[in-house]
């Protein structure tokens, strides 16, 4: 018998998925429509269009932008549509909502590209704890995508996991 250390984790057949690998790199910016409003309360179409025309949109080059309004104002849908048209030549992505909503959209797009069927009958560990702010939504969406295919799903690190799901045994 050889004296050696056997790496049971490496030999376990576990596949680790690190959501940080799907984290879209780039600056996230919240664009508040409030300063474009008359007295930061009322949208006057002519003035609003002039603000859009004069604004320096190049500062949003290659950024992810979330459009919002922090004023207690009624803002018509078309106003956000005009802002999107102004931003689109520069921004990588424009969404309506908070920075959290932006993260949901970005991760949904990234996760939609995963060929989940490749995980058929595999034992999966979804890596936890990282350096990037991966949202809970991303973990939920990944788990939902994996469940129809995976043999088992765990959370954590391969050496210390929390079991989440185990596929029922196949009936003979």
BELUR-V801487 format. One record per residue. N is the residue number from 1. RES is the residue in one small letter. SS is DSSP state (@ for helix, = for strand, . for the rest). PSI is psi in whole degrees, -180 to 180 (none if undefined). Layout:
# BELUR-V801487
<<N & RES & SS & PSI> <N & RES & SS & PSI>>
This chain:
# BELUR-V801487
<<1 & x & . & 132> <2 & x & . & 143> <3 & x & . & 111> <4 & x & . & 161> <5 & x & . & 128> <6 & x & . & 125> <7 & x & . & 94> <8 & x & . & -31> <9 & x & . & -46> <10 & x & . & -31> <11 & x & . & 5> <12 & x & . & -16> <13 & x & . & 11> <14 & x & = & 141> <15 & x & = & 123> <16 & x & = & 131> <17 & x & = & 122> <18 & x & . & 111> <19 & x & @ & -22> <20 & x & @ & -27> <21 & x & @ & -21> <22 & x & @ & -2> <23 & x & . & 114> <24 & x & . & 123> <25 & x & . & 137> <26 & x & . & 161> <27 & x & . & 141> <28 & x & = & 134> <29 & x & = & 137> <30 & x & = & 120> <31 & x & = & 114> <32 & x & = & 124> <33 & x & @ & -16> <34 & x & @ & -48> <35 & x & @ & -15> <36 & x & @ & -5> <37 & x & . & 148> <38 & x & = & 123> <39 & x & . & 28> <40 & x & . & 27> <41 & x & . & -31> <42 & x & = & 134> <43 & x & . & 116> <44 & x & . & 116> <45 & x & @ & -49> <46 & x & @ & -47> <47 & x & @ & -41> <48 & x & @ & -47> <49 & x & @ & -37> <50 & x & @ & -41> <51 & x & @ & -46> <52 & x & @ & -43> <53 & x & @ & -39> <54 & x & @ & -16> <55 & x & . & 146> <56 & x & . & 95> <57 & x & @ & -15> <58 & x & @ & -22> <59 & x & @ & -11> <60 & x & @ & 14> <61 & x & . & 125> <62 & x & . & 23> <63 & x & . & 158> <64 & x & = & 127> <65 & x & = & 131> <66 & x & = & 124> <67 & x & = & 133> <68 & x & = & 174> <69 & x & . & 117> <70 & x & . & -6> <71 & x & . & 152> <72 & x & . & 72> <73 & x & . & 156> <74 & x & . & 116> <75 & x & . & 120> <76 & x & . & 152> <77 & x & @ & -39> <78 & x & @ & -26> <79 & x & @ & -43> <80 & x & @ & -32> <81 & x & @ & -42> <82 & x & @ & -42> <83 & x & @ & -40> <84 & x & @ & -44> <85 & x & @ & -36> <86 & x & @ & -37> <87 & x & @ & -33> <88 & x & @ & -37> <89 & x & . & -15> <90 & x & . & -49> <91 & x & . & 149> <92 & x & . & -32> <93 & x & = & 140> <94 & x & = & 129> <95 & x & = & 160> <96 & x & = & 131> <97 & x & . & -161> <98 & x & . & 176> <99 & x & @ & -31> <100 & x & @ & -41> <101 & x & @ & -38> <102 & x & @ & -45> <103 & x & @ & -39> <104 & x & @ & -47> <105 & x & @ & -46> <106 & x & @ & -44> <107 & x & @ & -38> <108 & x & @ & -42> <109 & x & @ & -45> <110 & x & @ & -44> <111 & x & @ & -25> <112 & x & . & -15> <113 & x & . & -5> <114 & x & . & 126> <115 & x & . & 84> <116 & x & @ & -28> <117 & x & @ & -21> <118 & x & @ & -13> <119 & x & @ & 15> <120 & x & . & 124> <121 & x & . & 27> <122 & x & . & 155> <123 & x & = & 117> <124 & x & = & 137> <125 & x & = & 121> <126 & x & = & 115> <127 & x & = & 134> <128 & x & . & -176> <129 & x & . & 111> <130 & x & . & -170> <131 & x & . & -19> <132 & x & . & 152> <133 & x & . & 74> <134 & x & . & 128> <135 & x & . & 156> <136 & x & @ & -35> <137 & x & @ & -42> <138 & x & @ & -40> <139 & x & @ & -41> <140 & x & @ & -46> <141 & x & @ & -41> <142 & x & @ & -45> <143 & x & @ & -43> <144 & x & @ & -41> <145 & x & @ & -34> <146 & x & @ & -33> <147 & x & @ & -44> <148 & x & . & -13> <149 & x & . & -39> <150 & x & . & 147> <151 & x & . & -40> <152 & x & = & 153> <153 & x & = & 130> <154 & x & = & 163> <155 & x & = & 140> <156 & x & = & -138> <157 & x & = & 150> <158 & x & . & -30> <159 & x & . & -12> <160 & x & = & 94> <161 & x & = & 158> <162 & x & = & 116> <163 & x & = & 134> <164 & x & = & -39> <165 & x & = & 141> <166 & x & = & 125> <167 & x & . & 143> <168 & x & . & 148> <169 & x & . & 141> <170 & x & . & 138> <171 & x & . & 136> <172 & x & . & none>>
